[in-house]
């Protein structure tokens, strides 16, 4: 693959749902793309909290919490996407790694290991992380068509937005990377 074709991929970017997004799952979301190539794309929705908290995940997996559990009652689990909803994905800052860790960038890693959750519960996990159930996936060419149809804005990802626990402000923060206020964008799609 040439450097030019690789540059058209959006790995380590945000997909920001446009105001006219019709899909009820993705309306008002920000998705972090951790993989994008000729075969398709994978991402994690980073601003759609579930009713569950991380302490609930620990209880479900019988993980003993050796630090203040209150912290984990306040940290929400996210609905990461409509694919593999029963599988946990942990986005975390780099530095430490676990057996299933995949480095996306030098600052962001994705992991599906139970051992990372055990380490988080013991206070030995990554400093910054988010836990999501499920992921988002696109077949080859599908995401490109959706972007062409004005379903998504794309912006370079920033770790401070990914790991923020203020999920309600992530969409605004992600669009601000582009200098865009989504409240001022028309819901009528157009092409230039």
Backbone as ProteinMPNN parsed JSONL, in Angstrom:
{"seq_chain_A": "XXXXXXXXXXXXXXXXXXXXXXXXXXXXXXXXXXXXXXXXXXXXXXXXXXXXXXXXXXXXXXXXXXXXXXXXXXXXXXXXXXXXXXXXXXXXXXXXXXXXXXXXXXXXXXXXXXXXXXXXXXXXXXXXXXXXXXXXXXXXXXXXXXXXXXXXXXXXXXXXXXXXXXXXXXXXXXXXXXXXXXXXXXXXXXXX", "coords_chain_A": {"N_chain_A": [[0.85, -1.181, 0.0], [0.585, 2.184, -0.804], [1.927, 5.26, 0.581], [0.194, 7.348, 0.052], [-2.362, 6.116, -0.255], [-2.712, 5.045, 2.287], [-3.003, 7.341, 3.777], [-5.612, 8.076, 3.347], [-7.138, 6.687, 5.09], [-8.883, 6.572, 8.222], [-7.987, 5.877, 10.752], [-7.502, 6.31, 14.239], [-9.113, 8.581, 14.453], [-11.967, 10.687, 15.09], [-15.381, 9.953, 14.534], [-17.998, 11.988, 14.087], [-21.317, 12.25, 14.675], [-23.485, 13.69, 12.37], [-26.017, 16.291, 12.563], [-28.277, 15.405, 11.107], [-28.248, 12.668, 11.292], [-29.793, 9.599, 10.921], [-29.864, 7.024, 11.995], [-30.874, 5.568, 14.921], [-29.171, 4.466, 16.834], [-26.697, 5.704, 16.485], [-27.173, 8.444, 16.523], [-26.228, 11.63, 17.641], [-23.685, 10.823, 18.532], [-20.164, 10.204, 19.245], [-17.633, 8.48, 17.75], [-14.763, 6.601, 18.249], [-12.401, 5.77, 15.955], [-10.531, 2.983, 15.771], [-9.471, 1.239, 14.034], [-9.007, 1.153, 10.555], [-9.1, 0.343, 7.257], [-8.619, -1.051, 3.945], [-10.353, -3.168, 4.16], [-12.417, -2.399, 5.813], [-13.803, -0.821, 8.772], [-13.361, -0.308, 12.322], [-14.654, 0.741, 15.418], [-15.23, 2.49, 18.556], [-17.973, 3.697, 20.256], [-17.841, 6.573, 22.15], [-19.362, 8.14, 23.828], [-21.822, 7.287, 24.846], [-23.373, 6.459, 27.445], [-24.274, 3.604, 29.386], [-26.744, 2.216, 31.669], [-25.281, 0.822, 33.448], [-22.463, 0.56, 35.695], [-18.871, 0.529, 36.18], [-18.32, -0.973, 38.45], [-20.441, -2.76, 38.4], [-19.709, -4.401, 36.269], [-17.431, -5.567, 37.367], [-18.647, -7.057, 39.427], [-20.237, -8.823, 37.9], [-18.255, -10.291, 36.588], [-17.018, -11.42, 38.691], [-14.843, -10.101, 39.91], [-12.672, -9.081, 42.338], [-12.599, -6.129, 44.14], [-10.035, -4.185, 45.266], [-9.566, -1.618, 45.952], [-11.075, 1.571, 46.785], [-14.372, 1.068, 46.144], [-16.301, 2.916, 45.471], [-15.375, 4.684, 43.534], [-15.628, 3.19, 41.213], [-18.33, 2.886, 41.066], [-19.131, 5.291, 40.193], [-18.114, 5.517, 37.65], [-19.192, 5.153, 34.448], [-20.214, 2.5, 32.249], [-19.901, 2.213, 28.764], [-22.004, 2.136, 25.835], [-20.587, 0.731, 23.357], [-21.105, 0.12, 20.718], [-23.194, -1.431, 18.176], [-22.299, -3.98, 17.533], [-21.176, -7.146, 18.634], [-22.182, -6.891, 21.341], [-22.004, -8.13, 23.809], [-19.391, -8.262, 24.449], [-16.548, -6.949, 26.062], [-14.713, -3.956, 25.665], [-11.794, -2.188, 26.243], [-10.56, 0.931, 26.136], [-7.494, 2.468, 26.569], [-4.861, 4.518, 28.025], [-1.527, 4.447, 26.785], [1.426, 2.644, 27.767], [1.308, 0.672, 29.864], [0.653, -2.794, 29.166], [-1.493, -5.515, 28.223], [-2.321, -9.017, 27.69], [-4.019, -8.995, 25.413], [-3.689, -6.512, 24.312], [-3.715, -3.944, 21.868], [-1.865, -1.614, 20.324], [-2.961, 1.447, 19.226], [-2.099, 4.024, 18.757], [0.801, 5.831, 19.908], [-0.233, 6.781, 22.22], [-2.754, 5.664, 22.733], [-4.405, 2.651, 23.414], [-6.111, -0.432, 22.782], [-7.961, -3.0, 24.381], [-9.11, -6.272, 25.263], [-9.018, -7.863, 27.431], [-9.671, -9.714, 30.425], [-7.867, -9.5, 32.452], [-6.938, -6.845, 32.478], [-9.097, -5.535, 33.605], [-9.077, -6.694, 36.134], [-6.661, -5.662, 37.067], [-7.297, -2.913, 37.05], [-9.267, -2.907, 39.047], [-7.659, -3.499, 41.18], [-6.157, -1.255, 41.431], [-3.943, -1.098, 39.859], [-4.057, -0.646, 37.193], [-4.311, 1.061, 33.969], [-3.826, 4.652, 33.872], [-5.684, 6.3, 32.543], [-8.75, 5.366, 31.137], [-11.503, 3.796, 29.404], [-14.458, 1.843, 29.543], [-16.277, -0.203, 27.44], [-19.167, -1.826, 26.143], [-19.517, -3.788, 23.388], [-18.926, -2.855, 19.921], [-18.42, -0.757, 17.021], [-18.837, -1.401, 13.593], [-17.832, -1.373, 10.145], [-18.262, -2.461, 6.841], [-16.077, -3.02, 3.997], [-15.679, -0.034, 2.266], [-18.148, 0.937, 3.182], [-18.148, 2.863, 5.333], [-16.875, 5.0, 4.043], [-18.822, 5.63, 2.116], [-20.9, 6.492, 3.821], [-19.718, 8.762, 4.96], [-19.43, 10.303, 2.649], [-22.105, 10.706, 2.157], [-22.694, 12.603, 3.992], [-23.167, 11.817, 6.655], [-21.395, 11.782, 8.729], [-18.981, 13.808, 10.445], [-15.468, 14.1, 10.397], [-12.665, 14.038, 12.561], [-9.356, 14.563, 13.8], [-8.387, 12.39, 16.417], [-8.3, 13.017, 19.948], [-6.733, 12.322, 22.991], [-7.591, 13.48, 25.429], [-10.272, 13.975, 24.991], [-11.255, 11.407, 24.41], [-10.859, 10.053, 26.902], [-12.248, 11.562, 28.739], [-14.584, 11.827, 31.389], [-16.884, 13.172, 31.229], [-19.31, 12.567, 29.486], [-21.411, 13.813, 28.145], [-20.363, 16.111, 27.025], [-18.576, 15.367, 25.071], [-19.177, 15.23, 22.284], [-19.466, 17.89, 21.537], [-16.875, 18.77, 22.224], [-15.313, 17.219, 20.469], [-16.165, 18.144, 17.935], [-15.334, 20.753, 18.173], [-12.625, 20.564, 17.764], [-12.407, 20.854, 15.089], [-13.249, 23.398, 14.888], [-15.97, 23.745, 14.784], [-19.363, 24.364, 15.543], [-21.822, 22.292, 16.323], [-24.476, 22.928, 16.787], [-25.023, 24.92, 15.054], [-25.195, 23.893, 12.57], [-27.006, 23.022, 9.713], [-29.692, 20.669, 9.459], [-30.267, 19.736, 6.991], [-28.849, 17.897, 4.526], [-26.12, 18.401, 2.28], [-24.103, 18.596, -0.716], [-20.907, 19.517, -1.891]], "CA_chain_A": [[0.0, 0.0, 0.0], [1.385, 3.402, -0.871], [1.677, 6.228, 1.654], [-0.976, 8.149, -0.32], [-3.605, 5.404, 0.026], [-2.825, 4.913, 3.734], [-3.439, 8.615, 4.34], [-7.058, 8.237, 3.204], [-7.799, 5.971, 6.172], [-9.19, 7.438, 9.352], [-7.597, 5.291, 12.028], [-7.195, 7.331, 15.242], [-9.953, 9.742, 14.199], [-13.337, 10.662, 15.587], [-16.55, 10.118, 13.668], [-18.961, 12.793, 14.832], [-22.603, 12.147, 13.982], [-24.076, 14.947, 11.91], [-27.358, 16.469, 13.124], [-29.298, 14.676, 10.351], [-28.045, 11.212, 11.432], [-31.079, 8.924, 11.076], [-29.711, 5.796, 12.761], [-31.086, 5.909, 16.329], [-28.051, 4.044, 17.665], [-25.558, 6.598, 16.318], [-27.539, 9.859, 16.643], [-25.541, 12.407, 18.681], [-22.538, 10.098, 19.073], [-18.783, 10.33, 18.79], [-17.029, 7.159, 17.678], [-13.313, 6.595, 18.061], [-11.987, 4.74, 14.999], [-9.232, 2.417, 16.137], [-8.978, 0.467, 12.897], [-9.632, 1.523, 9.289], [-8.261, -0.038, 6.122], [-9.389, -1.419, 2.757], [-11.346, -4.183, 4.525], [-13.498, -1.814, 6.6], [-13.43, 0.003, 9.923], [-13.853, -0.66, 13.647], [-14.584, 1.855, 16.354], [-15.938, 2.423, 19.834], [-18.722, 4.906, 20.597], [-17.233, 7.003, 23.409], [-20.195, 9.079, 24.582], [-23.167, 6.742, 25.01], [-23.338, 5.678, 28.675], [-25.318, 2.652, 29.752], [-27.15, 2.335, 33.072], [-24.321, 0.06, 34.25], [-21.199, 1.18, 36.064], [-17.762, -0.419, 36.131], [-18.486, -1.893, 39.582], [-21.362, -3.821, 37.953], [-18.908, -5.323, 35.451], [-16.613, -6.333, 38.309], [-19.521, -8.035, 40.08], [-20.625, -9.817, 36.894], [-17.093, -11.132, 36.284], [-16.483, -11.869, 39.987], [-13.549, -9.462, 40.129], [-12.615, -8.468, 43.667], [-12.105, -4.754, 44.1], [-9.216, -3.972, 46.452], [-9.504, -0.19, 46.264], [-12.401, 2.14, 47.039], [-15.325, 0.698, 45.089], [-17.095, 4.094, 45.122], [-14.852, 5.218, 42.278], [-16.151, 2.386, 40.114], [-19.784, 3.086, 40.999], [-19.318, 6.571, 39.503], [-17.626, 5.397, 36.272], [-20.178, 4.458, 33.631], [-19.847, 1.647, 31.122], [-20.462, 2.803, 27.563], [-22.501, 1.304, 24.738], [-19.541, 0.97, 22.369], [-21.593, -0.086, 19.355], [-24.19, -2.49, 18.041], [-21.656, -5.248, 17.183], [-20.588, -7.851, 19.777], [-22.586, -6.147, 22.537], [-21.679, -8.845, 25.049], [-17.929, -8.278, 24.581], [-16.011, -5.721, 26.632], [-13.565, -3.31, 25.044], [-11.225, -1.175, 27.12], [-9.613, 1.873, 25.54], [-6.685, 3.006, 27.67], [-3.626, 5.18, 27.635], [-0.428, 3.507, 26.584], [2.413, 2.544, 28.831], [1.146, -0.708, 30.306], [-0.084, -3.59, 28.193], [-2.023, -6.793, 28.66], [-2.145, -10.013, 26.626], [-4.761, -8.709, 24.182], [-3.528, -5.093, 23.982], [-3.33, -3.532, 20.519], [-1.552, -0.187, 20.311], [-3.509, 2.189, 18.087], [-1.093, 5.081, 18.622], [1.686, 5.76, 21.077], [-0.996, 7.25, 23.383], [-4.033, 4.968, 22.896], [-4.366, 1.203, 23.226], [-7.386, -1.101, 22.996], [-7.734, -4.291, 25.017], [-10.33, -7.019, 25.583], [-8.604, -8.829, 28.442], [-10.208, -9.64, 31.78], [-6.779, -9.141, 33.366], [-6.857, -5.393, 32.642], [-10.144, -5.173, 34.562], [-8.576, -7.105, 37.444], [-5.659, -4.686, 37.472], [-8.003, -1.668, 37.367], [-9.91, -3.111, 40.351], [-6.602, -3.54, 42.199], [-5.442, 0.008, 41.422], [-2.694, -1.267, 39.1], [-4.382, -0.534, 35.771], [-3.902, 2.308, 33.314], [-4.312, 5.882, 34.502], [-6.871, 6.738, 31.8], [-9.394, 4.264, 30.435], [-12.957, 3.711, 29.351], [-14.932, 0.481, 29.338], [-17.456, -0.2, 26.577], [-19.695, -3.109, 25.693], [-19.795, -3.726, 21.964], [-18.14, -1.959, 19.077], [-19.074, -0.377, 15.77], [-18.075, -1.936, 12.469], [-18.251, -1.039, 8.799], [-17.67, -3.278, 5.791], [-15.247, -2.295, 3.031], [-16.36, 1.023, 1.517], [-19.387, 1.408, 3.82], [-17.908, 4.117, 6.054], [-16.595, 6.034, 3.05], [-20.121, 6.036, 1.553], [-21.626, 7.256, 4.844], [-19.079, 10.081, 5.049], [-19.809, 10.987, 1.416], [-23.523, 11.065, 2.293], [-22.768, 13.607, 5.063], [-23.641, 11.269, 7.932], [-20.35, 11.96, 9.741], [-17.813, 14.673, 10.381], [-14.29, 13.4, 10.907], [-11.673, 14.914, 13.192], [-8.28, 13.819, 14.454], [-8.744, 12.055, 17.796], [-7.485, 13.537, 21.047], [-6.878, 11.485, 24.179], [-8.359, 14.152, 26.482], [-11.698, 13.794, 24.673], [-11.555, 9.98, 24.568], [-10.871, 9.602, 28.291], [-13.081, 12.413, 29.583], [-15.745, 11.149, 31.978], [-18.044, 14.021, 30.943], [-19.745, 12.033, 28.19], [-22.343, 14.721, 27.47], [-19.653, 17.19, 26.326], [-17.605, 14.836, 24.109], [-19.526, 15.561, 20.893], [-19.122, 19.305, 21.382], [-15.411, 18.871, 22.256], [-14.764, 16.628, 19.241], [-16.419, 19.042, 16.799], [-14.542, 21.963, 18.393], [-11.303, 20.322, 17.176], [-12.528, 21.38, 13.726], [-13.764, 24.761, 14.959], [-17.371, 23.678, 14.369], [-20.424, 24.271, 16.541], [-22.859, 21.458, 15.691], [-25.78, 23.567, 16.929], [-25.195, 25.884, 13.967], [-25.209, 23.185, 11.298], [-28.337, 22.66, 9.238], [-29.959, 19.246, 9.373], [-30.415, 19.386, 5.568], [-27.55, 17.494, 3.969], [-25.796, 18.911, 0.946], [-22.81, 18.196, -1.264], [-20.272, 20.607, -2.647]], "C_chain_A": [[0.89, 1.236, 0.0], [1.042, 4.323, 0.29], [0.438, 7.057, 1.348], [-2.277, 7.431, 0.017], [-3.795, 5.218, 1.524], [-3.359, 6.198, 4.352], [-4.939, 8.845, 4.191], [-7.82, 7.503, 4.304], [-7.873, 6.837, 7.418], [-8.915, 6.794, 10.708], [-7.134, 6.42, 12.951], [-7.883, 8.662, 14.925], [-11.291, 9.565, 14.912], [-14.305, 10.705, 14.418], [-17.585, 10.83, 14.525], [-20.266, 12.773, 14.054], [-23.129, 13.531, 13.63], [-25.5, 15.066, 12.464], [-28.457, 15.686, 12.403], [-29.148, 13.158, 10.45], [-29.379, 10.544, 11.765], [-31.003, 7.667, 11.938], [-29.844, 6.11, 14.253], [-29.924, 5.481, 17.236], [-26.927, 5.091, 17.635], [-25.893, 8.083, 16.415], [-26.817, 10.469, 17.845], [-24.308, 11.717, 19.268], [-21.207, 10.594, 18.517], [-18.21, 8.922, 18.855], [-15.541, 7.317, 17.442], [-12.966, 5.446, 17.126], [-10.601, 4.24, 15.38], [-8.664, 1.534, 15.036], [-9.741, 0.91, 11.65], [-8.649, 1.181, 8.18], [-9.174, -0.438, 4.967], [-10.488, -2.434, 3.064], [-12.523, -3.629, 5.319], [-12.965, -1.016, 7.773], [-14.048, -0.558, 11.195], [-13.683, 0.542, 14.558], [-15.362, 1.569, 17.617], [-16.663, 3.75, 20.027], [-18.264, 5.317, 21.999], [-18.109, 7.939, 24.234], [-21.629, 8.594, 24.787], [-23.195, 5.852, 26.254], [-24.541, 4.756, 28.824], [-25.747, 2.927, 31.194], [-26.16, 1.634, 34.003], [-23.076, 0.891, 34.567], [-20.109, 0.105, 36.05], [-17.835, -1.409, 37.287], [-19.431, -3.037, 39.218], [-20.623, -4.864, 37.109], [-18.042, -6.19, 36.358], [-17.444, -7.415, 38.995], [-19.887, -9.162, 39.127], [-19.49, -10.805, 36.621], [-16.411, -11.683, 37.539], [-15.05, -11.378, 40.195], [-13.608, -8.746, 41.473], [-11.949, -7.107, 43.551], [-11.315, -4.487, 45.379], [-8.977, -2.492, 46.755], [-10.936, 0.314, 46.417], [-13.358, 1.872, 45.882], [-16.177, 1.879, 44.643], [-16.669, 4.696, 43.79], [-15.498, 4.503, 41.097], [-17.671, 2.432, 40.019], [-20.098, 4.368, 40.236], [-18.88, 6.517, 38.037], [-18.595, 4.553, 35.457], [-19.535, 3.574, 32.574], [-20.557, 2.232, 29.909], [-21.012, 1.744, 26.621], [-21.579, 1.593, 23.562], [-19.97, 0.786, 20.931], [-22.516, -1.279, 19.294], [-23.621, -3.867, 17.695], [-21.027, -5.844, 18.44], [-20.897, -7.157, 21.11], [-22.282, -6.841, 23.855], [-20.172, -8.919, 25.293], [-17.461, -6.922, 25.104], [-14.778, -5.245, 25.904], [-13.083, -2.229, 25.993], [-10.242, -0.347, 26.302], [-8.819, 2.439, 26.696], [-5.447, 3.709, 27.135], [-2.512, 4.154, 27.58], [0.554, 3.576, 27.746], [2.432, 1.122, 29.354], [0.435, -1.477, 29.2], [-0.47, -4.93, 28.799], [-1.999, -7.74, 27.471], [-2.914, -9.708, 25.339], [-4.634, -7.245, 23.751], [-3.072, -4.89, 22.538], [-3.092, -2.027, 20.574], [-2.133, 0.439, 19.047], [-2.545, 3.316, 17.733], [-0.139, 4.926, 19.799], [0.969, 6.208, 22.343], [-2.255, 6.457, 23.678], [-3.879, 3.493, 22.531], [-5.767, 0.657, 23.455], [-7.104, -2.51, 23.485], [-9.091, -4.953, 25.293], [-10.096, -8.011, 26.717], [-9.296, -8.62, 29.793], [-9.122, -9.183, 32.755], [-6.622, -7.629, 33.523], [-7.912, -4.92, 33.632], [-9.72, -5.552, 35.978], [-7.539, -6.106, 37.953], [-6.285, -3.334, 37.798], [-8.628, -1.774, 38.748], [-8.9, -3.119, 41.495], [-5.821, -2.23, 42.274], [-4.139, -0.044, 40.642], [-2.916, -1.144, 37.596], [-3.882, 0.769, 35.179], [-4.491, 3.519, 34.033], [-5.617, 6.348, 33.86], [-7.442, 5.565, 31.028], [-10.882, 4.516, 30.318], [-13.315, 2.275, 29.008], [-16.222, 0.561, 28.53], [-17.873, -1.633, 26.276], [-20.084, -2.947, 24.232], [-18.869, -2.768, 21.241], [-18.966, -1.622, 17.834], [-18.205, -0.882, 14.625], [-18.696, -1.553, 11.141], [-17.543, -1.971, 7.831], [-16.841, -2.396, 4.858], [-16.092, -1.288, 2.254], [-17.589, 1.611, 2.191], [-19.194, 2.746, 4.531], [-17.65, 5.255, 5.076], [-17.891, 6.538, 2.405], [-20.9, 6.893, 2.554], [-21.035, 8.657, 5.005], [-19.446, 10.915, 3.828], [-21.262, 11.455, 1.457], [-23.765, 12.058, 3.433], [-23.365, 13.088, 6.363], [-22.67, 11.592, 9.07], [-19.429, 13.128, 9.412], [-16.646, 13.84, 10.877], [-13.315, 14.425, 11.466], [-10.576, 14.053, 13.781], [-8.646, 13.586, 15.928], [-7.78, 12.709, 18.771], [-7.781, 12.716, 22.296], [-7.704, 12.159, 25.264], [-9.862, 14.027, 26.236], [-12.086, 12.326, 24.884], [-11.777, 9.629, 26.03], [-11.64, 10.508, 29.244], [-14.247, 11.593, 30.141], [-17.014, 11.994, 31.832], [-18.556, 13.659, 29.546], [-20.657, 12.995, 27.43], [-21.624, 15.842, 26.711], [-18.71, 16.68, 25.235], [-17.918, 15.224, 22.663], [-19.166, 17.017, 20.6], [-17.591, 19.482, 21.334], [-14.774, 18.321, 20.979], [-14.984, 17.549, 18.048], [-15.639, 20.348, 16.945], [-13.114, 21.798, 17.871], [-11.264, 20.898, 15.764], [-12.977, 22.842, 13.705], [-15.229, 24.848, 14.577], [-18.284, 23.598, 15.585], [-21.572, 23.522, 15.878], [-24.255, 22.054, 15.81], [-26.061, 24.543, 15.791], [-25.196, 25.234, 12.592], [-26.633, 22.796, 10.948], [-28.487, 21.148, 9.215], [-30.194, 18.798, 7.926], [-29.031, 19.096, 5.007], [-27.352, 18.083, 2.583], [-24.441, 18.401, 0.51], [-22.21, 19.38, -2.002], [-19.365, 20.032, -3.704]], "O_chain_A": [[1.86, 1.296, 0.755], [-0.012, 4.181, 0.911], [-0.295, 7.434, 2.262], [-3.207, 8.058, 0.523], [-4.931, 5.231, 1.999], [-4.089, 6.153, 5.342], [-5.488, 9.729, 4.849], [-9.031, 7.681, 4.435], [-7.038, 7.716, 7.637], [-9.553, 7.141, 11.701], [-6.467, 7.359, 12.517], [-7.301, 9.731, 15.109], [-11.686, 8.459, 15.281], [-14.075, 11.406, 13.432], [-17.995, 10.322, 15.568], [-20.32, 13.224, 12.909], [-23.206, 14.42, 14.478], [-26.121, 14.056, 12.796], [-29.465, 15.337, 13.017], [-29.858, 12.43, 9.755], [-30.018, 10.878, 12.763], [-32.0, 7.288, 12.553], [-29.018, 6.841, 14.8], [-29.719, 6.076, 18.294], [-26.28, 5.333, 18.654], [-24.982, 8.911, 16.392], [-26.8, 9.889, 18.931], [-23.928, 12.01, 20.402], [-21.131, 11.283, 17.5], [-18.292, 8.254, 19.886], [-15.108, 8.061, 16.562], [-13.203, 4.283, 17.452], [-9.622, 4.983, 15.318], [-7.504, 1.126, 15.099], [-10.966, 1.03, 11.675], [-7.517, 1.663, 8.162], [-10.378, -0.185, 5.014], [-11.452, -2.547, 2.308], [-13.529, -4.318, 5.483], [-11.811, -0.586, 7.77], [-15.104, -1.191, 11.168], [-12.691, 1.267, 14.476], [-16.053, 0.558, 17.737], [-16.042, 4.811, 19.968], [-18.295, 4.508, 22.927], [-17.649, 8.48, 25.24], [-22.549, 9.405, 24.891], [-23.059, 4.633, 26.146], [-25.661, 5.089, 28.438], [-25.167, 3.784, 31.86], [-26.203, 1.836, 35.217], [-22.695, 1.792, 33.819], [-20.401, -1.085, 35.924], [-17.453, -2.568, 37.126], [-19.243, -4.163, 39.678], [-20.882, -6.062, 37.223], [-17.928, -7.398, 36.149], [-16.999, -8.555, 39.128], [-19.849, -10.332, 39.507], [-19.724, -12.0, 36.444], [-15.364, -12.326, 37.46], [-14.168, -12.136, 40.599], [-14.483, -7.913, 41.711], [-10.887, -6.959, 42.948], [-11.878, -4.559, 46.471], [-8.269, -2.156, 47.704], [-11.891, -0.432, 46.203], [-13.174, 2.386, 44.779], [-16.726, 1.852, 43.542], [-17.504, 5.16, 43.014], [-15.869, 5.131, 40.105], [-18.238, 2.054, 38.993], [-21.193, 4.522, 39.695], [-19.248, 7.398, 37.26], [-18.794, 3.374, 35.746], [-18.449, 3.867, 32.073], [-21.692, 2.695, 30.018], [-20.55, 0.603, 26.609], [-21.763, 2.582, 22.852], [-19.284, 1.24, 20.015], [-22.612, -2.051, 20.248], [-24.38, -4.828, 17.574], [-20.412, -5.123, 19.225], [-19.996, -6.875, 21.9], [-22.301, -6.204, 24.908], [-19.728, -9.568, 26.24], [-17.922, -5.877, 24.645], [-13.899, -6.039, 25.565], [-13.883, -1.438, 26.493], [-9.223, -0.856, 25.835], [-9.398, 2.849, 27.702], [-5.042, 3.534, 25.986], [-2.56, 3.123, 28.251], [0.491, 4.472, 28.588], [3.458, 0.445, 29.292], [-0.293, -0.895, 28.396], [0.144, -5.407, 29.753], [-1.691, -7.319, 26.356], [-2.487, -10.134, 24.266], [-5.404, -6.788, 22.906], [-2.168, -5.57, 22.052], [-4.015, -1.257, 20.84], [-1.831, 0.007, 17.935], [-2.218, 3.532, 16.566], [-0.266, 3.992, 20.591], [1.503, 6.038, 23.439], [-2.788, 6.564, 24.782], [-3.311, 3.139, 21.498], [-6.531, 1.222, 24.237], [-6.136, -3.141, 23.063], [-10.089, -4.271, 25.525], [-10.911, -8.91, 26.929], [-9.48, -7.488, 30.24], [-9.422, -8.551, 33.768], [-6.214, -7.166, 34.589], [-7.658, -4.006, 34.416], [-9.978, -4.804, 36.921], [-7.54, -5.748, 39.131], [-5.845, -2.67, 38.737], [-8.535, -0.838, 39.542], [-9.234, -2.79, 42.633], [-4.913, -2.103, 43.096], [-3.316, 0.866, 40.749], [-2.04, -1.508, 36.811], [-3.117, 1.496, 35.813], [-5.514, 3.422, 34.711], [-6.548, 6.746, 34.56], [-6.71, 4.849, 30.343], [-11.449, 5.34, 31.037], [-12.591, 1.585, 28.29], [-17.144, 1.295, 28.885], [-17.038, -2.531, 26.17], [-20.883, -2.078, 23.883], [-18.139, -1.986, 21.85], [-20.063, -2.143, 17.636], [-16.979, -0.799, 14.685], [-19.914, -1.423, 11.018], [-16.352, -2.242, 7.986], [-16.906, -1.169, 4.931], [-17.104, -1.653, 1.655], [-18.034, 2.692, 1.805], [-19.994, 3.663, 4.349], [-18.157, 6.36, 5.266], [-18.04, 7.738, 2.173], [-21.493, 7.904, 2.177], [-21.774, 9.628, 5.17], [-19.742, 12.103, 3.955], [-21.608, 12.476, 0.865], [-24.912, 12.321, 3.796], [-24.003, 13.844, 7.095], [-23.07, 11.666, 10.232], [-19.138, 13.398, 8.247], [-16.836, 12.952, 11.708], [-13.158, 15.522, 10.929], [-10.833, 12.931, 14.216], [-9.155, 14.485, 16.596], [-6.607, 12.925, 18.465], [-8.94, 12.45, 22.615], [-8.454, 11.478, 25.964], [-10.639, 13.979, 27.19], [-13.129, 12.038, 25.472], [-12.767, 8.982, 26.369], [-11.677, 10.242, 30.445], [-14.823, 10.764, 29.437], [-18.091, 11.579, 32.26], [-18.275, 14.347, 28.565], [-20.671, 12.989, 26.199], [-22.224, 16.463, 25.834], [-18.099, 17.489, 24.537], [-17.001, 15.519, 21.897], [-18.626, 17.331, 19.539], [-17.074, 20.241, 20.515], [-13.809, 18.89, 20.468], [-14.08, 17.72, 17.23], [-15.315, 20.986, 15.943], [-12.455, 22.792, 17.566], [-10.225, 21.368, 15.301], [-13.074, 23.452, 12.64], [-15.693, 25.886, 14.105], [-18.013, 22.862, 16.534], [-22.223, 24.05, 14.976], [-25.134, 21.721, 15.015], [-27.205, 24.948, 15.586], [-25.199, 25.923, 11.571], [-27.376, 22.298, 11.794], [-27.517, 20.428, 8.978], [-30.307, 17.6, 7.666], [-28.152, 19.957, 5.018], [-28.302, 18.241, 1.816], [-23.709, 17.825, 1.315], [-22.918, 20.147, -2.655], [-18.734, 20.781, -4.45]]}, "name": "protein", "num_of_chains": 1, "seq": "XXXXXXXXXXXXXXXXXXXXXXXXXXXXXXXXXXXXXXXXXXXXXXXXXXXXXXXXXXXXXXXXXXXXXXXXXXXXXXXXXXXXXXXXXXXXXXXXXXXXXXXXXXXXXXXXXXXXXXXXXXXXXXXXXXXXXXXXXXXXXXXXXXXXXXXXXXXXXXXXXXXXXXXXXXXXXXXXXXXXXXXXXXXXXXXX"}
